[in-house]
Amino acid sequence: MGVPMMIQPKDSERISHLQKTLGMHKKIDVLRAGLDLLEKEALRLHRIQRWKHAVKLISKTSHEVNEDFQLHSLIKLK
């Protein structure tokens, strides 16, 4: 058996309400579902942070490459 948790009465009421609403058999199922959602959100935020970092790393190079293509397209139009 795991480590017992001390749950406040108001939190217990909220969990019970969610348990009935979601049709779950045990309170721990509600807590696990909440933890799953929090883990997914944390992974999403971590992914966004990595994307922002990658964009910062390549933005200058990307801008230079785009300028080169714009020069070539202007030459072709004339």
C-alpha distances in whole Angstrom, upper triangle without the diagonal:
4,7,9,12,15,17,21,22,25,22,20,23,24,20,21,25,24,21,24,27,25,24,20,18,15,15,13,15,18,16,16,19,20,19,21,24,24,23,26,28,27,28,31,33,32,34,37,37,38,40,42,42,44,46,47,48,50,52,55,55,55,57,60,60,60,63,65,64,66,69,69,69,72,74,74,75,78
4,6,9,13,15,19,21,23,20,18,22,22,19,20,24,22,20,24,26,24,23,20,18,15,14,11,14,16,14,13,17,18,16,18,21,21,20,23,25,24,25,29,29,29,31,34,34,35,37,39,39,41,43,44,45,47,49,52,52,52,54,57,57,57,60,62,61,63,66,67,66,69,71,71,72,75
4,7,10,12,16,19,21,18,17,21,21,18,20,23,22,21,24,26,25,25,21,20,16,15,12,16,17,14,14,18,18,16,19,22,20,20,24,25,24,26,29,29,29,32,34,33,35,37,39,39,41,43,44,45,47,48,51,52,52,54,57,57,57,60,62,62,63,66,67,67,69,72,72,72,75
4,7,9,13,15,18,15,14,18,18,16,17,21,20,19,22,24,23,23,20,18,15,13,11,15,16,13,15,18,18,17,20,22,21,21,25,26,25,27,30,30,30,33,35,35,36,39,40,40,42,45,45,46,49,50,53,54,54,56,58,59,59,62,64,63,65,68,68,68,70,73,73,74,77
4,6,10,12,14,12,11,15,15,13,15,19,18,17,21,23,22,22,19,18,15,12,11,14,14,11,13,17,15,15,18,20,19,20,23,24,23,25,28,28,28,31,33,33,34,37,38,38,41,43,43,44,47,48,51,52,52,54,56,57,57,60,62,61,62,65,66,66,68,71,71,71,75
4,7,9,12,10,10,13,14,13,15,18,18,18,21,23,23,23,21,20,16,13,13,16,16,13,16,19,17,17,20,22,20,22,25,25,25,27,30,29,30,33,34,34,36,39,39,40,42,44,44,46,49,49,52,54,53,55,58,58,58,61,63,63,64,67,68,68,70,72,73,73,76
4,6,8,6,6,10,11,10,12,14,15,15,18,20,20,21,18,18,14,11,12,15,13,11,15,17,15,15,19,20,19,21,24,23,24,27,28,28,29,32,33,33,36,38,38,39,42,43,44,45,48,48,51,53,52,54,57,57,57,60,62,62,62,66,67,66,68,71,71,71,74
4,6,5,6,9,10,11,12,14,15,16,18,20,21,22,20,20,17,13,15,17,15,14,17,19,17,18,21,21,20,23,26,25,25,28,30,29,31,34,34,34,37,39,39,40,43,44,45,47,49,49,52,54,53,55,58,58,58,60,63,63,63,66,68,67,69,72,72,72,75
4,5,5,6,9,10,10,12,14,15,17,18,20,21,19,19,16,13,15,18,16,15,19,20,18,20,23,23,22,25,27,27,28,31,32,31,33,36,36,37,40,41,42,43,45,47,47,49,51,52,55,57,56,57,60,61,60,63,65,65,65,68,70,69,70,74,74,73,76
4,5,5,6,9,10,11,13,14,16,17,18,20,19,19,17,14,16,18,15,15,18,19,17,19,22,21,21,24,26,25,26,29,30,29,32,34,34,35,38,39,39,41,43,44,45,47,49,49,52,54,53,54,58,58,57,60,63,62,62,66,67,66,68,71,71,70,73
4,5,5,6,9,10,11,12,14,15,16,18,16,17,15,11,13,15,12,11,15,15,13,15,18,18,17,20,22,22,22,26,26,26,28,31,31,32,35,36,36,38,40,41,42,44,46,47,50,52,50,52,55,55,55,57,60,59,60,63,64,63,65,68,68,68,71
4,5,5,6,9,10,10,12,14,15,16,14,15,12,9,11,13,11,11,14,15,14,16,19,19,19,22,24,24,25,27,28,29,31,33,34,34,37,39,39,41,43,44,45,47,49,49,53,54,53,54,58,58,57,60,62,62,62,66,67,66,68,71,71,70,74
4,5,5,6,9,10,11,12,14,15,14,15,13,10,13,15,12,13,16,17,15,18,20,20,20,23,25,25,26,29,30,30,32,34,35,36,38,40,40,42,44,45,46,48,50,50,54,55,54,55,59,59,58,61,63,62,63,66,67,66,68,71,71,70,74
4,5,5,6,8,10,10,12,14,13,15,13,10,13,13,10,11,14,14,12,15,18,17,17,20,22,21,23,26,26,26,29,31,31,32,35,36,37,39,41,41,43,45,47,47,50,52,50,52,55,55,54,57,59,58,59,62,63,62,64,67,67,67,70
4,5,5,6,9,10,10,12,10,12,10,6,9,10,7,8,11,11,10,13,15,15,16,19,20,20,22,24,25,26,28,30,31,32,34,35,36,38,40,41,42,44,46,46,50,51,50,51,55,55,54,57,59,58,59,62,63,62,64,67,67,67,70
4,5,5,6,9,10,10,10,10,9,7,10,11,9,11,14,14,13,16,18,18,19,22,23,24,25,28,28,29,32,33,34,35,38,39,40,42,43,44,46,48,49,50,53,55,53,55,58,58,57,60,62,61,62,65,66,65,67,70,70,69,73
4,5,5,6,9,10,10,12,12,10,13,13,10,12,15,14,14,17,19,18,19,22,23,23,25,28,28,29,31,33,33,35,37,38,39,41,43,44,45,47,49,49,52,54,52,53,57,57,56,59,61,60,60,64,65,63,65,68,68,67,71
4,5,5,6,8,8,11,10,9,11,10,7,10,12,11,10,14,15,14,16,19,20,20,22,24,24,26,28,29,30,32,34,35,36,38,40,40,42,44,45,46,49,50,49,50,54,53,52,55,58,56,57,61,61,60,62,65,65,64,68
4,6,5,6,5,7,7,6,9,8,6,9,12,11,11,15,16,16,18,20,21,22,24,26,26,28,30,31,32,34,36,37,38,40,41,42,44,46,47,48,51,52,51,52,56,55,54,58,60,58,59,63,63,62,64,67,67,66,70
4,6,5,7,8,10,10,13,11,10,13,15,14,15,18,19,19,21,23,24,24,27,29,29,30,33,34,35,37,39,39,41,43,44,45,47,49,50,50,54,55,53,55,58,58,56,60,62,60,61,65,65,64,66,69,68,68,71
4,6,8,11,12,12,14,13,10,14,15,13,14,18,18,17,19,22,22,22,25,27,27,28,31,32,32,34,37,37,38,41,42,42,44,47,47,48,51,52,50,52,55,55,54,57,59,57,58,61,62,60,63,66,65,64,68
4,6,9,11,11,13,10,8,12,13,10,12,15,15,15,17,20,19,20,23,24,24,26,29,29,30,33,34,35,36,39,40,40,43,44,45,46,49,50,48,50,53,53,52,55,57,55,56,60,60,59,61,64,63,63,66
4,7,9,11,13,10,10,13,14,12,14,17,17,17,20,22,22,23,26,27,27,30,32,32,33,36,37,38,40,42,43,44,46,47,48,49,53,53,51,53,56,56,55,58,60,58,59,63,63,62,64,67,66,66,69
4,6,7,9,6,7,11,11,10,13,15,15,16,19,20,20,22,24,25,26,28,30,31,32,34,36,37,39,40,41,43,45,46,47,48,52,52,51,53,56,55,54,58,60,58,59,63,63,62,64,67,66,66,70
4,7,9,7,9,12,12,12,15,17,17,19,21,22,23,25,27,28,29,31,33,34,35,37,38,40,41,43,44,46,48,49,50,51,55,55,54,56,59,58,58,61,63,61,62,66,66,65,68,70,70,70,73
4,5,5,7,9,10,11,13,15,16,18,19,20,22,24,25,26,28,30,31,32,34,35,37,38,40,42,43,44,46,48,49,50,53,54,53,55,58,57,57,60,62,61,62,66,66,65,67,70,70,70,73
4,5,5,7,9,10,11,13,14,16,17,19,20,22,23,25,26,27,29,31,32,33,35,37,38,39,41,43,44,46,47,48,52,53,51,53,56,56,56,59,61,60,61,64,65,64,66,69,68,69,72
4,5,5,6,9,10,10,12,14,15,16,18,20,21,22,24,26,27,28,30,31,33,34,36,37,39,40,42,43,45,46,49,50,49,51,54,54,54,57,59,58,59,62,63,62,65,67,67,67,70
4,5,5,6,9,10,10,12,14,15,17,19,20,21,23,24,26,27,29,30,32,33,35,36,37,39,41,42,44,45,48,49,47,50,53,52,52,55,57,56,57,60,61,60,62,65,64,65,68
4,5,5,6,9,10,11,13,14,16,17,19,20,21,23,25,26,27,29,31,32,33,35,36,38,40,41,43,43,47,48,46,48,51,51,50,54,56,55,55,59,60,59,61,64,63,63,67
4,5,5,6,9,10,11,12,14,15,16,18,20,21,22,24,26,27,29,30,32,33,35,36,38,39,41,42,45,46,45,47,50,50,49,53,54,54,55,58,59,58,60,63,63,63,66
4,5,5,6,9,10,10,12,14,15,16,18,20,21,22,24,26,27,29,30,31,33,35,36,37,39,40,44,44,43,45,48,48,48,51,53,52,53,56,57,56,59,61,61,61,65
4,5,5,6,9,10,11,13,14,16,17,19,20,21,23,25,26,27,29,31,32,33,35,37,38,39,42,43,42,44,47,46,46,49,51,50,51,54,55,54,56,59,59,59,62
4,5,5,6,9,10,11,12,14,15,17,18,20,21,23,25,26,27,29,30,32,33,35,37,37,41,42,40,42,45,45,45,48,50,49,50,53,54,53,55,58,58,58,61
4,5,5,6,9,10,10,12,14,15,16,18,20,21,22,24,26,27,29,30,32,33,35,36,39,40,39,41,44,44,44,47,49,48,49,52,53,52,55,57,57,58,61
4,5,5,6,9,10,11,12,14,15,17,18,20,21,23,25,26,27,29,31,32,33,34,38,38,37,39,42,42,42,45,47,46,47,50,51,50,53,55,55,55,59
4,5,5,6,9,10,11,12,14,15,17,18,20,21,23,24,26,27,29,31,32,32,36,37,35,37,41,40,40,43,45,44,45,48,49,48,50,53,53,53,56
4,5,5,6,9,10,11,12,14,15,16,18,20,21,23,24,26,27,29,30,31,35,36,35,36,40,39,39,42,44,44,44,48,49,48,50,53,53,53,56
4,5,5,6,9,10,10,12,14,15,17,18,20,21,23,24,26,27,29,30,33,34,33,35,38,38,38,41,43,42,43,47,47,47,49,52,52,52,55
4,5,5,6,9,10,11,12,14,15,17,18,20,21,23,25,26,27,28,32,32,31,33,36,36,35,39,40,40,41,44,45,44,46,49,49,49,52
4,5,5,6,9,10,11,12,14,15,17,18,20,21,23,25,26,26,30,31,30,32,35,35,34,37,39,39,39,43,44,43,45,48,48,48,51
4,5,5,6,9,10,11,12,14,15,17,18,20,21,23,25,26,29,30,29,31,34,34,34,37,39,38,40,43,44,43,45,48,48,49,52
4,5,5,6,9,10,11,12,14,15,16,18,20,21,23,24,27,28,27,29,32,32,32,35,37,36,38,41,41,41,43,46,46,47,50
4,5,5,6,9,10,11,12,14,15,16,19,20,21,22,26,26,25,27,30,30,30,33,35,34,35,38,39,38,41,43,43,44,47
4,5,5,6,9,10,11,12,14,15,17,19,20,21,24,25,24,26,29,29,29,32,34,34,35,38,39,38,41,43,43,44,47
4,5,5,6,9,10,11,12,14,16,17,19,20,23,24,23,25,28,28,29,31,33,33,34,37,38,38,40,43,43,44,47
4,5,5,6,9,10,11,12,14,15,17,18,21,22,21,23,26,26,26,29,31,30,32,35,35,35,38,40,40,41,44
4,5,5,6,9,10,10,12,14,15,16,19,21,19,21,24,24,24,27,29,29,30,33,34,34,36,38,38,39,42
4,5,5,6,9,10,11,13,15,15,18,20,19,21,24,24,24,27,29,29,30,33,34,34,36,39,40,40,43
4,5,5,6,9,10,11,12,14,17,18,17,20,22,22,23,26,27,28,29,32,33,33,35,37,38,39,42
4,5,5,6,9,10,11,12,15,16,15,17,20,20,20,23,25,24,26,29,30,30,32,34,35,35,38
4,5,5,6,9,10,10,14,15,14,16,19,19,19,22,24,24,25,28,29,30,31,34,35,35,38
4,5,5,6,9,10,13,14,14,16,18,19,20,22,24,25,26,28,30,30,32,34,35,36,39
4,5,5,6,8,11,12,12,14,16,16,17,20,21,22,24,26,27,28,30,32,33,34,36
4,5,5,6,9,10,9,11,14,14,15,17,19,20,21,23,25,25,27,29,30,31,33
4,6,5,8,10,10,11,14,15,16,18,20,21,22,24,26,26,28,30,31,32,34
4,6,7,8,9,11,13,14,16,17,19,20,22,23,25,26,28,30,31,32,34
4,6,5,6,9,10,11,12,14,16,17,18,20,21,22,24,26,27,29,31
4,6,5,6,9,10,10,12,14,15,16,18,20,21,22,25,26,27,29
4,5,5,6,9,10,11,13,15,15,17,19,20,21,23,25,26,28
4,5,5,6,9,10,11,13,14,16,17,19,20,22,23,25,27
4,5,5,6,9,10,11,12,14,16,17,19,20,21,23,25
4,5,5,6,9,10,11,12,15,15,17,19,20,21,23
4,5,5,6,9,10,11,13,15,16,17,19,20,22
4,5,5,6,9,10,11,13,15,16,17,19,21
4,5,5,6,9,10,11,12,14,16,17,19
4,5,5,6,9,10,11,13,14,15,17
4,5,5,6,9,10,11,13,15,16
4,5,5,6,9,10,11,12,15
4,5,5,6,9,10,11,13
4,5,5,6,9,10,11
4,5,5,6,9,10
4,5,5,6,9
4,5,5,7
4,5,6
4,6
4
